[in-house]
Amino acid sequence: MNSLENTSLLVGRILMSVIFVHGGWGKLLGAAATQATFAKLGLPLPVVAWVIAVIVELGGGLLLLFGLFTRPVGLVLAAWCVATALIAHTNFAERIQEIQFMKNMAMTGGFLYVFALGAGAYSLDAALGRRRAAPVPG
């Protein structure tokens, strides 16, 4: 990969991680409100859902930001975007829900690119010698 491609992967990782770090941090600090929202959505065990959400969003966002375990994190965050879209954004009678659903689907596509391409040279994966795992068999 050339410098422009590696820089693009870095900037893309930073931009995609921001929403998850921000959201995960908010869920961590607003535990009661987040758990109440999860209960309102009908999720069983809202405390467990809160713990999972904080781990996936804050933990996954930070791993993505620093480019550590990037490919598996990309796959997890892609699945997370689909799951959260289906759980929380399917009331298409509300335009904002439709927009949020489509935003999640677009991010899923971006995370599939992360899964396919890895972190690039400007990452902890590269520094630790995990530059890019072998291509996924297909």
CNS distance restraints for C-alpha pairs under 8 A (distance, minus, plus):
assign (resid   1 and name CA) (resid   5 and name CA) 6.08 0.50 0.50
assign (resid   1 and name CA) (resid   6 and name CA) 6.56 0.50 0.50
assign (resid   1 and name CA) (resid 120 and name CA) 7.73 0.50 0.50
assign (resid   2 and name CA) (resid   6 and name CA) 6.29 0.50 0.50
assign (resid   3 and name CA) (resid   7 and name CA) 5.99 0.50 0.50
assign (resid   4 and name CA) (resid   8 and name CA) 6.06 0.50 0.50
assign (resid   5 and name CA) (resid   9 and name CA) 6.22 0.50 0.50
assign (resid   5 and name CA) (resid 120 and name CA) 7.90 0.50 0.50
assign (resid   6 and name CA) (resid  10 and name CA) 6.26 0.50 0.50
assign (resid   6 and name CA) (resid 120 and name CA) 5.14 0.50 0.50
assign (resid   6 and name CA) (resid 121 and name CA) 5.78 0.50 0.50
assign (resid   6 and name CA) (resid 122 and name CA) 6.58 0.50 0.50
assign (resid   7 and name CA) (resid  11 and name CA) 6.17 0.50 0.50
assign (resid   7 and name CA) (resid 122 and name CA) 7.39 0.50 0.50
assign (resid   8 and name CA) (resid  12 and name CA) 5.91 0.50 0.50
assign (resid   9 and name CA) (resid  13 and name CA) 6.04 0.50 0.50
assign (resid   9 and name CA) (resid 119 and name CA) 6.28 0.50 0.50
assign (resid   9 and name CA) (resid 120 and name CA) 6.08 0.50 0.50
assign (resid  10 and name CA) (resid  14 and name CA) 6.23 0.50 0.50
assign (resid  10 and name CA) (resid 119 and name CA) 7.07 0.50 0.50
assign (resid  10 and name CA) (resid 120 and name CA) 7.17 0.50 0.50
assign (resid  10 and name CA) (resid 122 and name CA) 6.34 0.50 0.50
assign (resid  10 and name CA) (resid 123 and name CA) 7.59 0.50 0.50
assign (resid  11 and name CA) (resid  15 and name CA) 6.15 0.50 0.50
assign (resid  12 and name CA) (resid  16 and name CA) 6.03 0.50 0.50
assign (resid  13 and name CA) (resid  17 and name CA) 5.92 0.50 0.50
assign (resid  13 and name CA) (resid  64 and name CA) 6.10 0.50 0.50
assign (resid  13 and name CA) (resid  65 and name CA) 5.70 0.50 0.50
assign (resid  13 and name CA) (resid  67 and name CA) 7.58 0.50 0.50
assign (resid  13 and name CA) (resid 114 and name CA) 7.98 0.50 0.50
assign (resid  13 and name CA) (resid 119 and name CA) 7.61 0.50 0.50
assign (resid  14 and name CA) (resid  18 and name CA) 6.37 0.50 0.50
assign (resid  14 and name CA) (resid  64 and name CA) 7.61 0.50 0.50
assign (resid  14 and name CA) (resid  65 and name CA) 5.26 0.50 0.50
assign (resid  15 and name CA) (resid  19 and name CA) 7.76 0.50 0.50
assign (resid  16 and name CA) (resid  20 and name CA) 7.54 0.50 0.50
assign (resid  16 and name CA) (resid  61 and name CA) 7.97 0.50 0.50
assign (resid  16 and name CA) (resid 107 and name CA) 7.90 0.50 0.50
assign (resid  17 and name CA) (resid  21 and name CA) 6.08 0.50 0.50
assign (resid  17 and name CA) (resid  61 and name CA) 4.64 0.50 0.50
assign (resid  17 and name CA) (resid  62 and name CA) 6.87 0.50 0.50
assign (resid  17 and name CA) (resid  64 and name CA) 6.00 0.50 0.50
assign (resid  17 and name CA) (resid  65 and name CA) 5.52 0.50 0.50
assign (resid  18 and name CA) (resid  22 and name CA) 5.91 0.50 0.50
assign (resid  18 and name CA) (resid  61 and name CA) 7.00 0.50 0.50
assign (resid  18 and name CA) (resid  65 and name CA) 7.97 0.50 0.50
assign (resid  19 and name CA) (resid  23 and name CA) 5.88 0.50 0.50
assign (resid  19 and name CA) (resid  61 and name CA) 7.82 0.50 0.50
assign (resid  20 and name CA) (resid  24 and name CA) 5.72 0.50 0.50
assign (resid  20 and name CA) (resid  57 and name CA) 4.73 0.50 0.50
assign (resid  20 and name CA) (resid  58 and name CA) 5.91 0.50 0.50
assign (resid  20 and name CA) (resid  60 and name CA) 7.40 0.50 0.50
assign (resid  20 and name CA) (resid  61 and name CA) 4.94 0.50 0.50
assign (resid  21 and name CA) (resid  25 and name CA) 5.94 0.50 0.50
assign (resid  21 and name CA) (resid  57 and name CA) 6.15 0.50 0.50
assign (resid  21 and name CA) (resid  58 and name CA) 4.66 0.50 0.50
assign (resid  21 and name CA) (resid  59 and name CA) 7.65 0.50 0.50
assign (resid  21 and name CA) (resid  60 and name CA) 7.95 0.50 0.50
assign (resid  21 and name CA) (resid  61 and name CA) 4.94 0.50 0.50
assign (resid  21 and name CA) (resid  62 and name CA) 6.37 0.50 0.50
assign (resid  22 and name CA) (resid  26 and name CA) 6.18 0.50 0.50
assign (resid  22 and name CA) (resid  58 and name CA) 7.49 0.50 0.50
assign (resid  23 and name CA) (resid  27 and name CA) 6.18 0.50 0.50
assign (resid  23 and name CA) (resid  57 and name CA) 6.65 0.50 0.50
assign (resid  23 and name CA) (resid  58 and name CA) 7.21 0.50 0.50
assign (resid  24 and name CA) (resid  28 and name CA) 6.10 0.50 0.50
assign (resid  24 and name CA) (resid  53 and name CA) 6.93 0.50 0.50
assign (resid  24 and name CA) (resid  54 and name CA) 4.90 0.50 0.50
assign (resid  24 and name CA) (resid  55 and name CA) 7.55 0.50 0.50
assign (resid  24 and name CA) (resid  56 and name CA) 7.74 0.50 0.50
assign (resid  24 and name CA) (resid  57 and name CA) 4.67 0.50 0.50
assign (resid  24 and name CA) (resid  58 and name CA) 4.21 0.50 0.50
assign (resid  24 and name CA) (resid  59 and name CA) 7.85 0.50 0.50
assign (resid  25 and name CA) (resid  29 and name CA) 6.22 0.50 0.50
assign (resid  25 and name CA) (resid  54 and name CA) 7.32 0.50 0.50
assign (resid  25 and name CA) (resid  58 and name CA) 6.10 0.50 0.50
assign (resid  26 and name CA) (resid  30 and name CA) 5.78 0.50 0.50
assign (resid  27 and name CA) (resid  31 and name CA) 5.63 0.50 0.50
assign (resid  27 and name CA) (resid  34 and name CA) 5.87 0.50 0.50
assign (resid  27 and name CA) (resid  50 and name CA) 7.35 0.50 0.50
assign (resid  27 and name CA) (resid  53 and name CA) 7.68 0.50 0.50
assign (resid  27 and name CA) (resid  54 and name CA) 6.24 0.50 0.50
assign (resid  28 and name CA) (resid  54 and name CA) 6.07 0.50 0.50
assign (resid  30 and name CA) (resid  34 and name CA) 6.04 0.50 0.50
assign (resid  31 and name CA) (resid  35 and name CA) 6.01 0.50 0.50
assign (resid  31 and name CA) (resid  50 and name CA) 7.16 0.50 0.50
assign (resid  32 and name CA) (resid  36 and name CA) 6.11 0.50 0.50
assign (resid  33 and name CA) (resid  37 and name CA) 6.21 0.50 0.50
assign (resid  34 and name CA) (resid  38 and name CA) 6.23 0.50 0.50
assign (resid  34 and name CA) (resid  50 and name CA) 6.77 0.50 0.50
assign (resid  35 and name CA) (resid  39 and name CA) 6.16 0.50 0.50
assign (resid  35 and name CA) (resid  46 and name CA) 5.13 0.50 0.50
assign (resid  35 and name CA) (resid  47 and name CA) 5.91 0.50 0.50
assign (resid  35 and name CA) (resid  49 and name CA) 7.68 0.50 0.50
assign (resid  35 and name CA) (resid  50 and name CA) 5.99 0.50 0.50
assign (resid  36 and name CA) (resid  40 and name CA) 6.14 0.50 0.50
assign (resid  36 and name CA) (resid  46 and name CA) 7.39 0.50 0.50
assign (resid  37 and name CA) (resid  41 and name CA) 6.25 0.50 0.50
assign (resid  38 and name CA) (resid  42 and name CA) 6.48 0.50 0.50
assign (resid  38 and name CA) (resid  43 and name CA) 5.54 0.50 0.50
assign (resid  38 and name CA) (resid  46 and name CA) 5.46 0.50 0.50
assign (resid  38 and name CA) (resid  49 and name CA) 7.33 0.50 0.50
assign (resid  38 and name CA) (resid  50 and name CA) 7.68 0.50 0.50
assign (resid  39 and name CA) (resid  43 and name CA) 5.45 0.50 0.50
assign (resid  39 and name CA) (resid  44 and name CA) 7.10 0.50 0.50
assign (resid  39 and name CA) (resid  45 and name CA) 7.81 0.50 0.50
assign (resid  39 and name CA) (resid  46 and name CA) 5.61 0.50 0.50
assign (resid  41 and name CA) (resid  87 and name CA) 7.59 0.50 0.50
assign (resid  41 and name CA) (resid  88 and name CA) 7.10 0.50 0.50
assign (resid  43 and name CA) (resid  49 and name CA) 7.48 0.50 0.50
assign (resid  44 and name CA) (resid  49 and name CA) 7.76 0.50 0.50
assign (resid  45 and name CA) (resid  49 and name CA) 6.26 0.50 0.50
assign (resid  46 and name CA) (resid  50 and name CA) 5.97 0.50 0.50
assign (resid  47 and name CA) (resid  51 and name CA) 6.35 0.50 0.50
assign (resid  48 and name CA) (resid  52 and name CA) 6.25 0.50 0.50
assign (resid  49 and name CA) (resid  53 and name CA) 6.01 0.50 0.50
assign (resid  50 and name CA) (resid  54 and name CA) 6.14 0.50 0.50
assign (resid  51 and name CA) (resid  55 and name CA) 6.21 0.50 0.50
assign (resid  52 and name CA) (resid  56 and name CA) 6.01 0.50 0.50
assign (resid  53 and name CA) (resid  57 and name CA) 5.76 0.50 0.50
assign (resid  53 and name CA) (resid  58 and name CA) 7.95 0.50 0.50
assign (resid  54 and name CA) (resid  58 and name CA) 5.41 0.50 0.50
assign (resid  54 and name CA) (resid  59 and name CA) 7.06 0.50 0.50
assign (resid  55 and name CA) (resid  59 and name CA) 4.90 0.50 0.50
assign (resid  55 and name CA) (resid  60 and name CA) 6.87 0.50 0.50
assign (resid  56 and name CA) (resid  60 and name CA) 4.96 0.50 0.50
assign (resid  56 and name CA) (resid  61 and name CA) 7.48 0.50 0.50
assign (resid  56 and name CA) (resid  76 and name CA) 7.94 0.50 0.50
assign (resid  56 and name CA) (resid  77 and name CA) 7.44 0.50 0.50
assign (resid  56 and name CA) (resid  80 and name CA) 7.90 0.50 0.50
assign (resid  57 and name CA) (resid  61 and name CA) 5.53 0.50 0.50
assign (resid  58 and name CA) (resid  62 and name CA) 6.11 0.50 0.50
assign (resid  59 and name CA) (resid  63 and name CA) 6.16 0.50 0.50
assign (resid  60 and name CA) (resid  64 and name CA) 6.02 0.50 0.50
assign (resid  60 and name CA) (resid  73 and name CA) 6.13 0.50 0.50
assign (resid  60 and name CA) (resid  77 and name CA) 7.15 0.50 0.50
assign (resid  61 and name CA) (resid  65 and name CA) 6.04 0.50 0.50
assign (resid  62 and name CA) (resid  66 and name CA) 6.25 0.50 0.50
assign (resid  63 and name CA) (resid  67 and name CA) 5.81 0.50 0.50
assign (resid  63 and name CA) (resid  68 and name CA) 5.08 0.50 0.50
assign (resid  63 and name CA) (resid  69 and name CA) 6.80 0.50 0.50
assign (resid  63 and name CA) (resid  70 and name CA) 6.88 0.50 0.50
assign (resid  63 and name CA) (resid  73 and name CA) 7.26 0.50 0.50
assign (resid  64 and name CA) (resid  68 and name CA) 6.35 0.50 0.50
assign (resid  64 and name CA) (resid  69 and name CA) 7.70 0.50 0.50
assign (resid  64 and name CA) (resid  70 and name CA) 5.74 0.50 0.50
assign (resid  64 and name CA) (resid  73 and name CA) 6.74 0.50 0.50
assign (resid  64 and name CA) (resid  74 and name CA) 7.53 0.50 0.50
assign (resid  66 and name CA) (resid 123 and name CA) 5.89 0.50 0.50
assign (resid  66 and name CA) (resid 124 and name CA) 6.09 0.50 0.50
assign (resid  67 and name CA) (resid 119 and name CA) 5.35 0.50 0.50
assign (resid  67 and name CA) (resid 122 and name CA) 7.73 0.50 0.50
assign (resid  67 and name CA) (resid 123 and name CA) 4.53 0.50 0.50
assign (resid  67 and name CA) (resid 124 and name CA) 5.25 0.50 0.50
assign (resid  67 and name CA) (resid 125 and name CA) 5.82 0.50 0.50
assign (resid  68 and name CA) (resid 119 and name CA) 7.80 0.50 0.50
assign (resid  68 and name CA) (resid 123 and name CA) 6.87 0.50 0.50
assign (resid  68 and name CA) (resid 124 and name CA) 5.22 0.50 0.50
assign (resid  68 and name CA) (resid 125 and name CA) 5.04 0.50 0.50
assign (resid  69 and name CA) (resid  73 and name CA) 6.07 0.50 0.50
assign (resid  69 and name CA) (resid 125 and name CA) 6.50 0.50 0.50
assign (resid  70 and name CA) (resid  74 and name CA) 5.94 0.50 0.50
assign (resid  70 and name CA) (resid 114 and name CA) 7.12 0.50 0.50
assign (resid  70 and name CA) (resid 115 and name CA) 7.06 0.50 0.50
assign (resid  70 and name CA) (resid 118 and name CA) 5.78 0.50 0.50
assign (resid  70 and name CA) (resid 119 and name CA) 5.75 0.50 0.50
assign (resid  70 and name CA) (resid 125 and name CA) 7.25 0.50 0.50
assign (resid  71 and name CA) (resid  75 and name CA) 6.50 0.50 0.50
assign (resid  71 and name CA) (resid 114 and name CA) 6.14 0.50 0.50
assign (resid  71 and name CA) (resid 115 and name CA) 4.17 0.50 0.50
assign (resid  71 and name CA) (resid 116 and name CA) 6.96 0.50 0.50
assign (resid  71 and name CA) (resid 117 and name CA) 7.57 0.50 0.50
assign (resid  71 and name CA) (resid 118 and name CA) 5.15 0.50 0.50
assign (resid  71 and name CA) (resid 119 and name CA) 7.38 0.50 0.50
assign (resid  72 and name CA) (resid  76 and name CA) 6.25 0.50 0.50
assign (resid  72 and name CA) (resid 115 and name CA) 6.51 0.50 0.50
assign (resid  73 and name CA) (resid  77 and name CA) 6.03 0.50 0.50
assign (resid  73 and name CA) (resid 115 and name CA) 7.55 0.50 0.50
assign (resid  74 and name CA) (resid  78 and name CA) 6.05 0.50 0.50
assign (resid  74 and name CA) (resid 111 and name CA) 4.83 0.50 0.50
assign (resid  74 and name CA) (resid 112 and name CA) 6.38 0.50 0.50
assign (resid  74 and name CA) (resid 113 and name CA) 7.92 0.50 0.50
assign (resid  74 and name CA) (resid 114 and name CA) 5.32 0.50 0.50
assign (resid  74 and name CA) (resid 115 and name CA) 4.83 0.50 0.50
assign (resid  75 and name CA) (resid  79 and name CA) 6.31 0.50 0.50
assign (resid  75 and name CA) (resid 111 and name CA) 6.49 0.50 0.50
assign (resid  75 and name CA) (resid 112 and name CA) 6.39 0.50 0.50
assign (resid  75 and name CA) (resid 114 and name CA) 7.89 0.50 0.50
assign (resid  75 and name CA) (resid 115 and name CA) 5.68 0.50 0.50
assign (resid  76 and name CA) (resid  80 and name CA) 6.08 0.50 0.50
assign (resid  77 and name CA) (resid  81 and name CA) 6.09 0.50 0.50
assign (resid  77 and name CA) (resid 108 and name CA) 7.38 0.50 0.50
assign (resid  77 and name CA) (resid 111 and name CA) 6.54 0.50 0.50
assign (resid  78 and name CA) (resid  82 and name CA) 6.54 0.50 0.50
assign (resid  78 and name CA) (resid 107 and name CA) 7.10 0.50 0.50
assign (resid  78 and name CA) (resid 108 and name CA) 4.36 0.50 0.50
assign (resid  78 and name CA) (resid 109 and name CA) 7.29 0.50 0.50
assign (resid  78 and name CA) (resid 110 and name CA) 7.91 0.50 0.50
assign (resid  78 and name CA) (resid 111 and name CA) 5.18 0.50 0.50
assign (resid  78 and name CA) (resid 112 and name CA) 6.39 0.50 0.50
assign (resid  79 and name CA) (resid  83 and name CA) 6.14 0.50 0.50
assign (resid  79 and name CA) (resid 108 and name CA) 7.20 0.50 0.50
assign (resid  80 and name CA) (resid  84 and name CA) 5.99 0.50 0.50
assign (resid  81 and name CA) (resid  85 and name CA) 6.02 0.50 0.50
assign (resid  81 and name CA) (resid 104 and name CA) 5.15 0.50 0.50
assign (resid  81 and name CA) (resid 105 and name CA) 6.83 0.50 0.50
assign (resid  81 and name CA) (resid 107 and name CA) 6.89 0.50 0.50
assign (resid  81 and name CA) (resid 108 and name CA) 5.81 0.50 0.50
assign (resid  82 and name CA) (resid  86 and name CA) 6.24 0.50 0.50
assign (resid  82 and name CA) (resid 104 and name CA) 6.53 0.50 0.50
assign (resid  82 and name CA) (resid 105 and name CA) 6.53 0.50 0.50
assign (resid  82 and name CA) (resid 108 and name CA) 6.76 0.50 0.50
assign (resid  83 and name CA) (resid  87 and name CA) 6.12 0.50 0.50
assign (resid  84 and name CA) (resid  88 and name CA) 5.67 0.50 0.50
assign (resid  84 and name CA) (resid  89 and name CA) 7.25 0.50 0.50
assign (resid  84 and name CA) (resid 104 and name CA) 7.81 0.50 0.50
assign (resid  85 and name CA) (resid  89 and name CA) 4.89 0.50 0.50
assign (resid  85 and name CA) (resid  90 and name CA) 6.82 0.50 0.50
assign (resid  85 and name CA) (resid 100 and name CA) 7.33 0.50 0.50
assign (resid  85 and name CA) (resid 101 and name CA) 5.08 0.50 0.50
assign (resid  85 and name CA) (resid 104 and name CA) 5.99 0.50 0.50
assign (resid  85 and name CA) (resid 105 and name CA) 7.61 0.50 0.50
assign (resid  86 and name CA) (resid  90 and name CA) 5.95 0.50 0.50
assign (resid  86 and name CA) (resid 101 and name CA) 7.71 0.50 0.50
assign (resid  89 and name CA) (resid  97 and name CA) 4.86 0.50 0.50
assign (resid  89 and name CA) (resid  98 and name CA) 6.69 0.50 0.50
assign (resid  89 and name CA) (resid 100 and name CA) 6.20 0.50 0.50
assign (resid  89 and name CA) (resid 101 and name CA) 5.23 0.50 0.50
assign (resid  90 and name CA) (resid  97 and name CA) 6.36 0.50 0.50
assign (resid  90 and name CA) (resid  98 and name CA) 6.88 0.50 0.50
assign (resid  90 and name CA) (resid 101 and name CA) 6.80 0.50 0.50
assign (resid  91 and name CA) (resid  97 and name CA) 5.84 0.50 0.50
assign (resid  91 and name CA) (resid  98 and name CA) 7.05 0.50 0.50
assign (resid  92 and name CA) (resid  96 and name CA) 8.00 0.50 0.50
assign (resid  92 and name CA) (resid  97 and name CA) 5.76 0.50 0.50
assign (resid  92 and name CA) (resid  98 and name CA) 4.93 0.50 0.50
assign (resid  93 and name CA) (resid  97 and name CA) 7.80 0.50 0.50
assign (resid  93 and name CA) (resid  98 and name CA) 7.83 0.50 0.50
assign (resid  94 and name CA) (resid  98 and name CA) 6.67 0.50 0.50
assign (resid  95 and name CA) (resid  99 and name CA) 6.26 0.50 0.50
assign (resid  96 and name CA) (resid 100 and name CA) 6.07 0.50 0.50
assign (resid  97 and name CA) (resid 101 and name CA) 6.02 0.50 0.50
assign (resid  98 and name CA) (resid 102 and name CA) 6.23 0.50 0.50
assign (resid  99 and name CA) (resid 103 and name CA) 6.06 0.50 0.50
assign (resid 100 and name CA) (resid 104 and name CA) 6.20 0.50 0.50
assign (resid 101 and name CA) (resid 105 and name CA) 6.36 0.50 0.50
assign (resid 102 and name CA) (resid 106 and name CA) 6.14 0.50 0.50
assign (resid 103 and name CA) (resid 107 and name CA) 6.17 0.50 0.50
assign (resid 104 and name CA) (resid 108 and name CA) 6.11 0.50 0.50
assign (resid 105 and name CA) (resid 109 and name CA) 6.49 0.50 0.50
assign (resid 106 and name CA) (resid 110 and name CA) 6.47 0.50 0.50
assign (resid 107 and name CA) (resid 111 and name CA) 6.12 0.50 0.50
assign (resid 108 and name CA) (resid 112 and name CA) 6.22 0.50 0.50
assign (resid 109 and name CA) (resid 113 and name CA) 6.51 0.50 0.50
assign (resid 110 and name CA) (resid 114 and name CA) 6.44 0.50 0.50
assign (resid 111 and name CA) (resid 115 and name CA) 6.13 0.50 0.50
assign (resid 112 and name CA) (resid 116 and name CA) 6.14 0.50 0.50
assign (resid 113 and name CA) (resid 117 and name CA) 5.91 0.50 0.50
assign (resid 113 and name CA) (resid 118 and name CA) 7.95 0.50 0.50
assign (resid 114 and name CA) (resid 118 and name CA) 5.31 0.50 0.50
assign (resid 114 and name CA) (resid 119 and name CA) 6.95 0.50 0.50
assign (resid 116 and name CA) (resid 135 and name CA) 7.46 0.50 0.50
assign (resid 116 and name CA) (resid 136 and name CA) 7.59 0.50 0.50
assign (resid 117 and name CA) (resid 132 and name CA) 7.34 0.50 0.50
assign (resid 118 and name CA) (resid 131 and name CA) 7.55 0.50 0.50
assign (resid 118 and name CA) (resid 132 and name CA) 5.72 0.50 0.50
assign (resid 118 and name CA) (resid 133 and name CA) 7.66 0.50 0.50
assign (resid 119 and name CA) (resid 123 and name CA) 5.99 0.50 0.50
assign (resid 119 and name CA) (resid 125 and name CA) 6.88 0.50 0.50
assign (resid 119 and name CA) (resid 126 and name CA) 7.63 0.50 0.50
assign (resid 119 and name CA) (resid 131 and name CA) 7.37 0.50 0.50
assign (resid 119 and name CA) (resid 132 and name CA) 7.44 0.50 0.50
assign (resid 120 and name CA) (resid 126 and name CA) 6.82 0.50 0.50
assign (resid 120 and name CA) (resid 131 and name CA) 6.55 0.50 0.50
assign (resid 120 and name CA) (resid 132 and name CA) 7.31 0.50 0.50
assign (resid 121 and name CA) (resid 126 and name CA) 5.34 0.50 0.50
assign (resid 121 and name CA) (resid 127 and name CA) 7.78 0.50 0.50
assign (resid 121 and name CA) (resid 131 and name CA) 6.70 0.50 0.50
assign (resid 122 and name CA) (resid 126 and name CA) 6.76 0.50 0.50
assign (resid 122 and name CA) (resid 127 and name CA) 7.90 0.50 0.50
assign (resid 123 and name CA) (resid 127 and name CA) 6.36 0.50 0.50
assign (resid 124 and name CA) (resid 128 and name CA) 5.94 0.50 0.50
assign (resid 125 and name CA) (resid 129 and name CA) 6.20 0.50 0.50
assign (resid 125 and name CA) (resid 130 and name CA) 4.78 0.50 0.50
assign (resid 125 and name CA) (resid 131 and name CA) 5.51 0.50 0.50
assign (resid 125 and name CA) (resid 132 and name CA) 7.88 0.50 0.50
assign (resid 126 and name CA) (resid 130 and name CA) 5.30 0.50 0.50
assign (resid 126 and name CA) (resid 131 and name CA) 4.12 0.50 0.50
assign (resid 126 and name CA) (resid 132 and name CA) 7.65 0.50 0.50
assign (resid 127 and name CA) (resid 131 and name CA) 7.64 0.50 0.50
